[in-house]
Amino acid sequence: MVQCPEWYHSIELAPGIVTPGRAPLDVWERTLRNLGLPDLHGKSVLDIGAYDGFFSFAAERLGASRVVALDEHVWATDMAAYIKEWKEARALGIGVPAPRDSRHWQPQTLPGKRPFDAARKLLNSNVEAVVGNFMTMDLSSLGRFDVVLFLGILYHMEDPLPAMRRIRRLLNPGGFLGIETEAVEIPGAPDAPFFEFFPTNELNNDSANWWAPNAQALEGLTIAVGLHKFQLCVGPQHLPPVALLKARMARTRFRYRAVAHAYAPG
């Protein structure tokens, strides 16, 4: 733990021993449940943007026969130093460059991968770690999967549709895609798909955030790449009624974290 001063995920390493993530363990477990995953026994799983590996290790625990954790954005960044700078900048109301463009980008030593490696060792896990940029790497090196997890990544994509097309290429027939993303709704607006665009650091003071879809746009992305059986598992209807009522009365935009899934044709 001494070598891992920055944890994003809360991961139970042993009964009662949990890493100090940015949210309590039950928050991560609730997201896992909300995905509506199929039975993972004997399935292959790809976790895109694995970070510290909570969902990768969870998939292995749930019976997946092969789990691949893929990351570069986090693993190649000194996240402890980057988050410290980000917090200081946010307090001052100024922006910071995206990790890849910052002084904390260290792809030769992969400092941001240390928490994942530590958890993998302590859990005696067989999760495969692949360092790579999902949008530029050779996908054939990964193989194909029964389940792909795309959690907290879509809004970081400069080009969401090509990203979804690449995911589609990785799914086996009947394969499952789980998505968790920043999303946006405007109460009273026409029932049409749209994205909110963030040209700089408007979302969470993070210049690596680009887009937030509404529910219709999120479903539209899955349809456009040939997926079906889309289900919005967590959407505006799941927000606290008071928050929804206030937003609708004011007709103001509100953001939330959407969770959805879709399937490749069998």
C-alpha atoms as an extended CHARMM CRD file, in Angstrom:
* protein
*
       266  EXT
         1         1  MET       CA              0.0000000000        0.0000000000        0.0000000000  PROA      1               0.0000000000
         2         2  VAL       CA              2.9740000000        2.3070000000        0.5770000000  PROA      2               0.0000000000
         3         3  GLN       CA              3.6750000000        2.3130000000       -3.1660000000  PROA      3               0.0000000000
         4         4  CYS       CA              0.0230000000        3.0260000000       -3.9950000000  PROA      4               0.0000000000
         5         5  PRO       CA             -0.8600000000        6.4350000000       -2.5230000000  PROA      5               0.0000000000
         6         6  GLU       CA             -3.7100000000        6.9330000000       -5.0060000000  PROA      6               0.0000000000
         7         7  TRP       CA             -6.5380000000        4.4080000000       -5.3200000000  PROA      7               0.0000000000
         8         8  TYR       CA             -9.5780000000        5.0120000000       -7.4990000000  PROA      8               0.0000000000
         9         9  HSD       CA            -11.4020000000        1.7420000000       -6.8740000000  PROA      9               0.0000000000
        10        10  SER       CA            -12.3000000000        0.2630000000       -3.5190000000  PROA      10              0.0000000000
        11        11  ILE       CA            -11.2870000000       -3.3870000000       -3.7950000000  PROA      11              0.0000000000
        12        12  GLU       CA            -11.7400000000       -5.9690000000       -1.0520000000  PROA      12              0.0000000000
        13        13  LEU       CA             -8.3690000000       -7.7060000000       -0.8900000000  PROA      13              0.0000000000
        14        14  ALA       CA             -9.3430000000       -9.9430000000        2.0270000000  PROA      14              0.0000000000
        15        15  PRO       CA            -12.2790000000      -10.0170000000        4.4430000000  PROA      15              0.0000000000
        16        16  GLY       CA            -12.4090000000       -6.5640000000        6.0320000000  PROA      16              0.0000000000
        17        17  ILE       CA             -9.4040000000       -5.2400000000        4.0730000000  PROA      17              0.0000000000
        18        18  VAL       CA            -10.4910000000       -2.7450000000        1.3930000000  PROA      18              0.0000000000
        19        19  THR       CA             -8.3790000000       -0.3440000000       -0.6290000000  PROA      19              0.0000000000
        20        20  PRO       CA             -9.1070000000        3.3680000000        0.0360000000  PROA      20              0.0000000000
        21        21  GLY       CA            -10.9140000000        4.1900000000       -3.2040000000  PROA      21              0.0000000000
        22        22  ARG       CA            -12.6930000000        7.4390000000       -3.9920000000  PROA      22              0.0000000000
        23        23  ALA       CA            -16.0790000000        5.9100000000       -3.2010000000  PROA      23              0.0000000000
        24        24  PRO       CA            -17.1000000000        3.2550000000       -0.6720000000  PROA      24              0.0000000000
        25        25  LEU       CA            -17.0430000000       -0.3760000000       -1.7550000000  PROA      25              0.0000000000
        26        26  ASP       CA            -20.8380000000       -0.5750000000       -1.8540000000  PROA      26              0.0000000000
        27        27  VAL       CA            -20.9480000000        2.1490000000       -4.5340000000  PROA      27              0.0000000000
        28        28  TRP       CA            -18.7780000000        0.0750000000       -6.8620000000  PROA      28              0.0000000000
        29        29  GLU       CA            -20.7400000000       -3.0730000000       -6.0700000000  PROA      29              0.0000000000
        30        30  ARG       CA            -23.9980000000       -1.2580000000       -6.8570000000  PROA      30              0.0000000000
        31        31  THR       CA            -22.6640000000       -0.2330000000      -10.2650000000  PROA      31              0.0000000000
        32        32  LEU       CA            -21.6810000000       -3.8500000000      -10.8750000000  PROA      32              0.0000000000
        33        33  ARG       CA            -25.2000000000       -5.0210000000      -10.0070000000  PROA      33              0.0000000000
        34        34  ASN       CA            -26.7970000000       -2.2910000000      -12.1000000000  PROA      34              0.0000000000
        35        35  LEU       CA            -25.0030000000       -3.5170000000      -15.2190000000  PROA      35              0.0000000000
        36        36  GLY       CA            -27.3110000000       -6.5170000000      -15.3990000000  PROA      36              0.0000000000
        37        37  LEU       CA            -24.4740000000       -8.8320000000      -16.3710000000  PROA      37              0.0000000000
        38        38  PRO       CA            -25.2700000000      -12.2590000000      -17.7900000000  PROA      38              0.0000000000
        39        39  ASP       CA            -23.9460000000      -15.3810000000      -16.0880000000  PROA      39              0.0000000000
        40        40  LEU       CA            -20.1690000000      -15.0690000000      -16.4840000000  PROA      40              0.0000000000
        41        41  HSD       CA            -19.2500000000      -18.6830000000      -15.8280000000  PROA      41              0.0000000000
        42        42  GLY       CA            -16.9850000000      -19.8370000000      -18.6390000000  PROA      42              0.0000000000
        43        43  LYS       CA            -17.2280000000      -16.4660000000      -20.4200000000  PROA      43              0.0000000000
        44        44  SER       CA            -14.4390000000      -14.2280000000      -21.7270000000  PROA      44              0.0000000000
        45        45  VAL       CA            -14.4660000000      -10.6150000000      -20.5070000000  PROA      45              0.0000000000
        46        46  LEU       CA            -12.6510000000       -7.4760000000      -21.6640000000  PROA      46              0.0000000000
        47        47  ASP       CA            -12.5380000000       -4.5120000000      -19.2640000000  PROA      47              0.0000000000
        48        48  ILE       CA            -11.6420000000       -1.3950000000      -21.2880000000  PROA      48              0.0000000000
        49        49  GLY       CA            -10.1060000000        1.3110000000      -19.1220000000  PROA      49              0.0000000000
        50        50  ALA       CA             -9.6230000000       -1.0490000000      -16.1890000000  PROA      50              0.0000000000
        51        51  TYR       CA             -7.9310000000        1.4860000000      -13.8570000000  PROA      51              0.0000000000
        52        52  ASP       CA             -7.3060000000       -0.3240000000      -10.5200000000  PROA      52              0.0000000000
        53        53  GLY       CA             -9.2370000000       -3.3660000000      -11.7280000000  PROA      53              0.0000000000
        54        54  PHE       CA            -12.3620000000       -3.5480000000       -9.5520000000  PROA      54              0.0000000000
        55        55  PHE       CA            -14.5490000000       -4.7600000000      -12.4240000000  PROA      55              0.0000000000
        56        56  SER       CA            -11.8610000000       -7.0240000000      -13.8720000000  PROA      56              0.0000000000
        57        57  PHE       CA            -11.3930000000       -8.8410000000      -10.5780000000  PROA      57              0.0000000000
        58        58  ALA       CA            -15.1480000000       -8.9390000000      -10.0200000000  PROA      58              0.0000000000
        59        59  ALA       CA            -15.6440000000      -10.6480000000      -13.3950000000  PROA      59              0.0000000000
        60        60  GLU       CA            -13.0360000000      -13.2450000000      -12.4770000000  PROA      60              0.0000000000
        61        61  ARG       CA            -14.7260000000      -13.7800000000       -9.1070000000  PROA      61              0.0000000000
        62        62  LEU       CA            -18.0740000000      -14.2620000000      -10.8800000000  PROA      62              0.0000000000
        63        63  GLY       CA            -16.6960000000      -17.1700000000      -12.8740000000  PROA      63              0.0000000000
        64        64  ALA       CA            -15.2650000000      -15.7290000000      -16.1010000000  PROA      64              0.0000000000
        65        65  SER       CA            -12.7680000000      -18.1070000000      -17.6530000000  PROA      65              0.0000000000
        66        66  ARG       CA            -10.6780000000      -15.3260000000      -19.1910000000  PROA      66              0.0000000000
        67        67  VAL       CA            -10.5140000000      -11.6650000000      -18.1560000000  PROA      67              0.0000000000
        68        68  VAL       CA             -8.4210000000       -9.0340000000      -19.9180000000  PROA      68              0.0000000000
        69        69  ALA       CA             -7.8440000000       -5.6710000000      -18.2350000000  PROA      69              0.0000000000
        70        70  LEU       CA             -6.9060000000       -3.0060000000      -20.7950000000  PROA      70              0.0000000000
        71        71  ASP       CA             -5.6260000000        0.4580000000      -19.9360000000  PROA      71              0.0000000000
        72        72  GLU       CA             -3.0970000000        3.1010000000      -20.8700000000  PROA      72              0.0000000000
        73        73  HSD       CA             -4.6400000000        6.4740000000      -19.9610000000  PROA      73              0.0000000000
        74        74  VAL       CA             -4.3330000000        5.7480000000      -16.2230000000  PROA      74              0.0000000000
        75        75  TRP       CA             -1.5710000000        3.1780000000      -16.0930000000  PROA      75              0.0000000000
        76        76  ALA       CA              0.9140000000        5.4020000000      -17.9360000000  PROA      76              0.0000000000
        77        77  THR       CA              0.2230000000        8.3640000000      -15.6300000000  PROA      77              0.0000000000
        78        78  ASP       CA              1.6320000000        9.1270000000      -12.1910000000  PROA      78              0.0000000000
        79        79  MET       CA             -1.9150000000        9.3870000000      -10.8720000000  PROA      79              0.0000000000
        80        80  ALA       CA             -0.9650000000       10.3600000000       -7.3260000000  PROA      80              0.0000000000
        81        81  ALA       CA              0.9180000000       13.4240000000       -8.5720000000  PROA      81              0.0000000000
        82        82  TYR       CA             -1.6460000000       14.1760000000      -11.2590000000  PROA      82              0.0000000000
        83        83  ILE       CA             -4.6220000000       14.0720000000       -8.8810000000  PROA      83              0.0000000000
        84        84  LYS       CA             -2.7570000000       16.2900000000       -6.3980000000  PROA      84              0.0000000000
        85        85  GLU       CA             -2.2000000000       18.8710000000       -9.1430000000  PROA      85              0.0000000000
        86        86  TRP       CA             -5.8080000000       18.4980000000      -10.3240000000  PROA      86              0.0000000000
        87        87  LYS       CA             -7.1950000000       19.1630000000       -6.8320000000  PROA      87              0.0000000000
        88        88  GLU       CA             -5.0130000000       22.2370000000       -6.4160000000  PROA      88              0.0000000000
        89        89  ALA       CA             -6.0510000000       23.5600000000       -9.8260000000  PROA      89              0.0000000000
        90        90  ARG       CA             -9.7380000000       22.9500000000       -9.1530000000  PROA      90              0.0000000000
        91        91  ALA       CA             -9.5130000000       24.9170000000       -5.8980000000  PROA      91              0.0000000000
        92        92  LEU       CA             -8.0270000000       27.8110000000       -7.8520000000  PROA      92              0.0000000000
        93        93  GLY       CA            -10.5720000000       27.5310000000      -10.6430000000  PROA      93              0.0000000000
        94        94  ILE       CA             -8.0010000000       26.7180000000      -13.3040000000  PROA      94              0.0000000000
        95        95  GLY       CA             -7.6190000000       23.7660000000      -15.6380000000  PROA      95              0.0000000000
        96        96  VAL       CA             -4.9350000000       21.1250000000      -16.0200000000  PROA      96              0.0000000000
        97        97  PRO       CA             -3.9040000000       19.3190000000      -19.2080000000  PROA      97              0.0000000000
        98        98  ALA       CA             -5.1140000000       15.7870000000      -19.8620000000  PROA      98              0.0000000000
        99        99  PRO       CA             -2.8070000000       13.0960000000      -18.4160000000  PROA      99              0.0000000000
       100       100  ARG       CA             -1.2510000000       12.3010000000      -21.7930000000  PROA      100             0.0000000000
       101       101  ASP       CA             -0.3210000000       15.9700000000      -22.2400000000  PROA      101             0.0000000000
       102       102  SER       CA              0.8840000000       16.4980000000      -18.6840000000  PROA      102             0.0000000000
       103       103  ARG       CA              4.2740000000       16.2200000000      -17.0350000000  PROA      103             0.0000000000
       104       104  HSD       CA              2.9590000000       13.1530000000      -15.2190000000  PROA      104             0.0000000000
       105       105  TRP       CA              2.7490000000       10.9780000000      -18.3610000000  PROA      105             0.0000000000
       106       106  GLN       CA              5.3250000000        8.1790000000      -17.8830000000  PROA      106             0.0000000000
       107       107  PRO       CA              4.5650000000        5.3360000000      -20.3050000000  PROA      107             0.0000000000
       108       108  GLN       CA              7.9890000000        3.7610000000      -19.7930000000  PROA      108             0.0000000000
       109       109  THR       CA              7.4400000000        3.0710000000      -16.0730000000  PROA      109             0.0000000000
       110       110  LEU       CA              3.6200000000        2.8330000000      -15.8230000000  PROA      110             0.0000000000
       111       111  PRO       CA              3.2940000000        4.3240000000      -12.3160000000  PROA      111             0.0000000000
       112       112  GLY       CA             -0.4990000000        4.3450000000      -12.5080000000  PROA      112             0.0000000000
       113       113  LYS       CA             -0.5490000000        0.5600000000      -12.8850000000  PROA      113             0.0000000000
       114       114  ARG       CA              0.8950000000       -0.0920000000       -9.4250000000  PROA      114             0.0000000000
       115       115  PRO       CA             -2.4810000000       -0.3260000000       -7.6320000000  PROA      115             0.0000000000
       116       116  PHE       CA             -3.7500000000       -2.8190000000      -10.2210000000  PROA      116             0.0000000000
       117       117  ASP       CA             -0.5740000000       -4.8890000000       -9.9290000000  PROA      117             0.0000000000
       118       118  ALA       CA             -0.7210000000       -4.8410000000       -6.1340000000  PROA      118             0.0000000000
       119       119  ALA       CA             -4.3640000000       -5.9210000000       -6.0660000000  PROA      119             0.0000000000
       120       120  ARG       CA             -3.7500000000       -8.6300000000       -8.6750000000  PROA      120             0.0000000000
       121       121  LYS       CA             -0.8980000000      -10.0790000000       -6.6230000000  PROA      121             0.0000000000
       122       122  LEU       CA             -2.7680000000       -9.9690000000       -3.3080000000  PROA      122             0.0000000000
       123       123  LEU       CA             -5.8680000000      -11.5330000000       -4.8670000000  PROA      123             0.0000000000
       124       124  ASN       CA             -3.7610000000      -14.2220000000       -6.5570000000  PROA      124             0.0000000000
       125       125  SER       CA             -5.6030000000      -13.2630000000       -9.7290000000  PROA      125             0.0000000000
       126       126  ASN       CA             -5.1530000000      -14.5450000000      -13.2640000000  PROA      126             0.0000000000
       127       127  VAL       CA             -6.5580000000      -11.4040000000      -14.9060000000  PROA      127             0.0000000000
       128       128  GLU       CA             -4.4450000000      -10.5560000000      -17.9640000000  PROA      128             0.0000000000
       129       129  ALA       CA             -3.1010000000       -7.0000000000      -18.1100000000  PROA      129             0.0000000000
       130       130  VAL       CA             -2.7190000000       -5.3560000000      -21.5250000000  PROA      130             0.0000000000
       131       131  VAL       CA             -1.2600000000       -1.8750000000      -21.8330000000  PROA      131             0.0000000000
       132       132  GLY       CA             -2.6110000000       -0.1690000000      -24.9190000000  PROA      132             0.0000000000
       133       133  ASN       CA             -4.5890000000        2.6750000000      -26.4310000000  PROA      133             0.0000000000
       134       134  PHE       CA             -7.9300000000        1.1370000000      -27.3490000000  PROA      134             0.0000000000
       135       135  MET       CA             -8.4620000000        3.5120000000      -30.2730000000  PROA      135             0.0000000000
       136       136  THR       CA             -5.1170000000        2.8930000000      -31.9810000000  PROA      136             0.0000000000
       137       137  MET       CA             -4.0100000000       -0.6070000000      -31.0000000000  PROA      137             0.0000000000
       138       138  ASP       CA             -4.3190000000       -3.7080000000      -33.1550000000  PROA      138             0.0000000000
       139       139  LEU       CA             -7.5790000000       -5.2460000000      -31.9530000000  PROA      139             0.0000000000
       140       140  SER       CA             -6.6790000000       -8.6460000000      -33.3540000000  PROA      140             0.0000000000
       141       141  SER       CA             -4.0860000000       -8.9440000000      -30.5780000000  PROA      141             0.0000000000
       142       142  LEU       CA             -6.9170000000       -9.0130000000      -28.0210000000  PROA      142             0.0000000000
       143       143  GLY       CA             -9.1560000000      -11.6570000000      -29.5550000000  PROA      143             0.0000000000
       144       144  ARG       CA            -12.9410000000      -11.6240000000      -29.2010000000  PROA      144             0.0000000000
       145       145  PHE       CA            -15.0780000000      -11.6320000000      -26.0880000000  PROA      145             0.0000000000
       146       146  ASP       CA            -18.4340000000      -12.6920000000      -24.7360000000  PROA      146             0.0000000000
       147       147  VAL       CA            -18.5930000000       -9.5980000000      -22.5230000000  PROA      147             0.0000000000
       148       148  VAL       CA            -17.0490000000       -6.1550000000      -22.9780000000  PROA      148             0.0000000000
       149       149  LEU       CA            -17.1420000000       -3.5700000000      -20.1910000000  PROA      149             0.0000000000
       150       150  PHE       CA            -16.9120000000        0.0810000000      -21.2480000000  PROA      150             0.0000000000
       151       151  LEU       CA            -17.2500000000        1.8030000000      -17.9000000000  PROA      151             0.0000000000
       152       152  GLY       CA            -16.4210000000        5.4630000000      -17.3620000000  PROA      152             0.0000000000
       153       153  ILE       CA            -14.7980000000        5.6730000000      -20.8000000000  PROA      153             0.0000000000
       154       154  LEU       CA            -17.3230000000        6.8080000000      -23.4270000000  PROA      154             0.0000000000
       155       155  TYR       CA            -17.2370000000       10.4690000000      -22.3900000000  PROA      155             0.0000000000
       156       156  HSD       CA            -13.4430000000       10.4380000000      -22.7210000000  PROA      156             0.0000000000
       157       157  MET       CA            -13.6700000000        9.4440000000      -26.3910000000  PROA      157             0.0000000000
       158       158  GLU       CA            -13.0620000000       12.2520000000      -28.9000000000  PROA      158             0.0000000000
       159       159  ASP       CA            -14.9560000000       10.1370000000      -31.4450000000  PROA      159             0.0000000000
       160       160  PRO       CA            -17.6490000000        8.0460000000      -29.7350000000  PROA      160             0.0000000000
       161       161  LEU       CA            -19.0470000000        6.3550000000      -32.8610000000  PROA      161             0.0000000000
       162       162  PRO       CA            -15.7210000000        4.9460000000      -34.1160000000  PROA      162             0.0000000000
       163       163  ALA       CA            -15.0420000000        3.7910000000      -30.5480000000  PROA      163             0.0000000000
       164       164  MET       CA            -18.3180000000        1.8920000000      -30.4800000000  PROA      164             0.0000000000
       165       165  ARG       CA            -17.5660000000        0.3550000000      -33.8710000000  PROA      165             0.0000000000
       166       166  ARG       CA            -14.2710000000       -0.9470000000      -32.5250000000  PROA      166             0.0000000000
       167       167  ILE       CA            -16.0620000000       -2.4680000000      -29.5470000000  PROA      167             0.0000000000
       168       168  ARG       CA            -18.5370000000       -4.1670000000      -31.8830000000  PROA      168             0.0000000000
       169       169  ARG       CA            -15.6360000000       -5.8780000000      -33.6500000000  PROA      169             0.0000000000
       170       170  LEU       CA            -14.5730000000       -7.4400000000      -30.3420000000  PROA      170             0.0000000000
       171       171  LEU       CA            -17.9310000000       -8.9730000000      -29.4160000000  PROA      171             0.0000000000
       172       172  ASN       CA            -18.7330000000      -12.6030000000      -30.0820000000  PROA      172             0.0000000000
       173       173  PRO       CA            -22.2000000000      -13.4040000000      -31.4870000000  PROA      173             0.0000000000
       174       174  GLY       CA            -24.6950000000      -12.8330000000      -28.6890000000  PROA      174             0.0000000000
       175       175  GLY       CA            -22.0390000000      -10.8950000000      -26.7780000000  PROA      175             0.0000000000
       176       176  PHE       CA            -22.8910000000       -8.3980000000      -24.0430000000  PROA      176             0.0000000000
       177       177  LEU       CA            -21.7100000000       -4.7830000000      -23.8730000000  PROA      177             0.0000000000
       178       178  GLY       CA            -21.9750000000       -2.9780000000      -20.5360000000  PROA      178             0.0000000000
       179       179  ILE       CA            -21.7080000000        0.8280000000      -20.5560000000  PROA      179             0.0000000000
       180       180  GLU       CA            -21.4140000000        3.3410000000      -17.7310000000  PROA      180             0.0000000000
       181       181  THR       CA            -21.0370000000        6.9820000000      -18.7130000000  PROA      181             0.0000000000
       182       182  GLU       CA            -21.6430000000       10.5970000000      -17.8890000000  PROA      182             0.0000000000
       183       183  ALA       CA            -25.0030000000       11.5110000000      -19.4000000000  PROA      183             0.0000000000
       184       184  VAL       CA            -27.2050000000       14.5810000000      -19.7100000000  PROA      184             0.0000000000
       185       185  GLU       CA            -30.9180000000       15.3490000000      -19.8250000000  PROA      185             0.0000000000
       186       186  ILE       CA            -32.8530000000       18.5420000000      -20.4140000000  PROA      186             0.0000000000
       187       187  PRO       CA            -36.3700000000       18.2630000000      -18.9820000000  PROA      187             0.0000000000
       188       188  GLY       CA            -38.9820000000       19.3590000000      -21.4870000000  PROA      188             0.0000000000
       189       189  ALA       CA            -36.6010000000       19.1650000000      -24.4450000000  PROA      189             0.0000000000
       190       190  PRO       CA            -37.6810000000       17.2950000000      -27.5900000000  PROA      190             0.0000000000
       191       191  ASP       CA            -37.4040000000       13.5260000000      -27.3000000000  PROA      191             0.0000000000
       192       192  ALA       CA            -34.4130000000       13.3480000000      -29.6450000000  PROA      192             0.0000000000
       193       193  PRO       CA            -30.8230000000       12.0680000000      -29.3900000000  PROA      193             0.0000000000
       194       194  PHE       CA            -28.1500000000       14.6530000000      -28.6110000000  PROA      194             0.0000000000
       195       195  PHE       CA            -24.7190000000       15.0220000000      -27.0200000000  PROA      195             0.0000000000
       196       196  GLU       CA            -23.4160000000       17.8090000000      -24.8250000000  PROA      196             0.0000000000
       197       197  PHE       CA            -19.8910000000       18.7950000000      -25.9300000000  PROA      197             0.0000000000
       198       198  PHE       CA            -17.1460000000       19.9660000000      -23.5680000000  PROA      198             0.0000000000
       199       199  PRO       CA            -14.5150000000       21.9300000000      -25.5410000000  PROA      199             0.0000000000
       200       200  THR       CA            -12.1680000000       22.4170000000      -22.5710000000  PROA      200             0.0000000000
       201       201  ASN       CA            -12.5280000000       21.3910000000      -18.9250000000  PROA      201             0.0000000000
       202       202  GLU       CA            -16.2280000000       22.1080000000      -18.3050000000  PROA      202             0.0000000000
       203       203  LEU       CA            -16.9060000000       18.6160000000      -16.9700000000  PROA      203             0.0000000000
       204       204  ASN       CA            -15.1770000000       17.9930000000      -13.6400000000  PROA      204             0.0000000000
       205       205  ASN       CA            -12.2440000000       20.2600000000      -14.5260000000  PROA      205             0.0000000000
       206       206  ASP       CA            -10.9860000000       17.4760000000      -16.7990000000  PROA      206             0.0000000000
       207       207  SER       CA             -9.8430000000       18.3790000000      -20.2970000000  PROA      207             0.0000000000
       208       208  ALA       CA             -9.9630000000       14.6890000000      -21.2450000000  PROA      208             0.0000000000
       209       209  ASN       CA            -13.7860000000       14.7500000000      -21.0320000000  PROA      209             0.0000000000
       210       210  TRP       CA            -15.5000000000       15.4280000000      -24.3620000000  PROA      210             0.0000000000
       211       211  TRP       CA            -19.0990000000       14.2590000000      -24.6570000000  PROA      211             0.0000000000
       212       212  ALA       CA            -22.1660000000       13.4210000000      -22.5640000000  PROA      212             0.0000000000
       213       213  PRO       CA            -25.0640000000       11.7270000000      -24.4090000000  PROA      213             0.0000000000
       214       214  ASN       CA            -28.6850000000       11.7750000000      -23.4610000000  PROA      214             0.0000000000
       215       215  ALA       CA            -30.4540000000        8.4170000000      -23.1650000000  PROA      215             0.0000000000
       216       216  GLN       CA            -31.6450000000        8.4840000000      -26.7820000000  PROA      216             0.0000000000
       217       217  ALA       CA            -28.1390000000        9.1890000000      -28.1010000000  PROA      217             0.0000000000
       218       218  LEU       CA            -26.6930000000        6.4050000000      -25.9910000000  PROA      218             0.0000000000
       219       219  GLU       CA            -29.2000000000        3.9590000000      -27.4190000000  PROA      219             0.0000000000
       220       220  GLY       CA            -28.5960000000        5.3790000000      -30.8940000000  PROA      220             0.0000000000
       221       221  LEU       CA            -24.8860000000        4.5930000000      -30.6660000000  PROA      221             0.0000000000
       222       222  THR       CA            -25.6330000000        0.9450000000      -29.9820000000  PROA      222             0.0000000000
       223       223  ILE       CA            -28.1270000000        0.7710000000      -32.8380000000  PROA      223             0.0000000000
       224       224  ALA       CA            -25.6960000000        2.4630000000      -35.2510000000  PROA      224             0.0000000000
       225       225  VAL       CA            -23.0650000000       -0.2290000000      -34.6870000000  PROA      225             0.0000000000
       226       226  GLY       CA            -25.4930000000       -3.1320000000      -35.0000000000  PROA      226             0.0000000000
       227       227  LEU       CA            -26.2360000000       -3.9770000000      -31.3720000000  PROA      227             0.0000000000
       228       228  HSD       CA            -29.7400000000       -4.6530000000      -30.0770000000  PROA      228             0.0000000000
       229       229  LYS       CA            -31.7610000000       -5.2690000000      -26.9050000000  PROA      229             0.0000000000
       230       230  PHE       CA            -30.5780000000       -1.9440000000      -25.4860000000  PROA      230             0.0000000000
       231       231  GLN       CA            -31.6100000000       -1.3550000000      -21.8960000000  PROA      231             0.0000000000
       232       232  LEU       CA            -31.0250000000        1.7830000000      -19.8460000000  PROA      232             0.0000000000
       233       233  CYS       CA            -30.5000000000        0.2600000000      -16.4150000000  PROA      233             0.0000000000
       234       234  VAL       CA            -29.8320000000        3.5430000000      -14.5900000000  PROA      234             0.0000000000
       235       235  GLY       CA            -31.2560000000        6.7320000000      -16.0470000000  PROA      235             0.0000000000
       236       236  PRO       CA            -33.0950000000        9.8890000000      -15.0500000000  PROA      236             0.0000000000
       237       237  GLN       CA            -35.9920000000        7.8810000000      -13.6840000000  PROA      237             0.0000000000
       238       238  HSD       CA            -33.6470000000        6.4670000000      -11.0620000000  PROA      238             0.0000000000
       239       239  LEU       CA            -32.5950000000        9.8790000000       -9.7220000000  PROA      239             0.0000000000
       240       240  PRO       CA            -34.0300000000       11.1890000000       -6.4240000000  PROA      240             0.0000000000
       241       241  PRO       CA            -37.5800000000       12.4830000000       -7.0870000000  PROA      241             0.0000000000
       242       242  VAL       CA            -36.7960000000       15.8730000000       -5.5260000000  PROA      242             0.0000000000
       243       243  ALA       CA            -33.8200000000       16.3930000000       -7.8410000000  PROA      243             0.0000000000
       244       244  LEU       CA            -35.9020000000       15.4230000000      -10.8670000000  PROA      244             0.0000000000
       245       245  LEU       CA            -38.7740000000       17.7010000000       -9.8380000000  PROA      245             0.0000000000
       246       246  LYS       CA            -36.4880000000       20.7010000000       -9.3430000000  PROA      246             0.0000000000
       247       247  ALA       CA            -34.8120000000       20.1440000000      -12.7090000000  PROA      247             0.0000000000
       248       248  ARG       CA            -38.1180000000       19.7580000000      -14.5310000000  PROA      248             0.0000000000
       249       249  MET       CA            -39.6290000000       22.8490000000      -12.9120000000  PROA      249             0.0000000000
       250       250  ALA       CA            -36.5690000000       24.9190000000      -13.8000000000  PROA      250             0.0000000000
       251       251  ARG       CA            -36.2260000000       23.2170000000      -17.1990000000  PROA      251             0.0000000000
       252       252  THR       CA            -32.4990000000       23.0750000000      -16.6110000000  PROA      252             0.0000000000
       253       253  ARG       CA            -29.9540000000       20.5980000000      -17.8570000000  PROA      253             0.0000000000
       254       254  PHE       CA            -28.8020000000       18.0000000000      -15.3740000000  PROA      254             0.0000000000
       255       255  ARG       CA            -26.0720000000       15.4050000000      -15.6020000000  PROA      255             0.0000000000
       256       256  TYR       CA            -26.0360000000       11.9280000000      -14.1380000000  PROA      256             0.0000000000
       257       257  ARG       CA            -24.2080000000        8.6360000000      -14.5230000000  PROA      257             0.0000000000
       258       258  ALA       CA            -26.0620000000        6.3600000000      -16.9040000000  PROA      258             0.0000000000
       259       259  VAL       CA            -25.6620000000        2.5740000000      -16.8880000000  PROA      259             0.0000000000
       260       260  ALA       CA            -26.8550000000        0.5860000000      -19.8980000000  PROA      260             0.0000000000
       261       261  HSD       CA            -26.2820000000       -2.5990000000      -21.8190000000  PROA      261             0.0000000000
       262       262  ALA       CA            -26.8610000000       -4.0230000000      -25.2750000000  PROA      262             0.0000000000
       263       263  TYR       CA            -26.2080000000       -7.2860000000      -27.0990000000  PROA      263             0.0000000000
       264       264  ALA       CA            -24.5840000000       -8.3240000000      -30.3380000000  PROA      264             0.0000000000
       265       265  PRO       CA            -26.8860000000      -10.3650000000      -32.6000000000  PROA      265             0.0000000000
       266       266  GLY       CA            -26.6360000000      -14.0690000000      -31.9060000000  PROA      266             0.0000000000
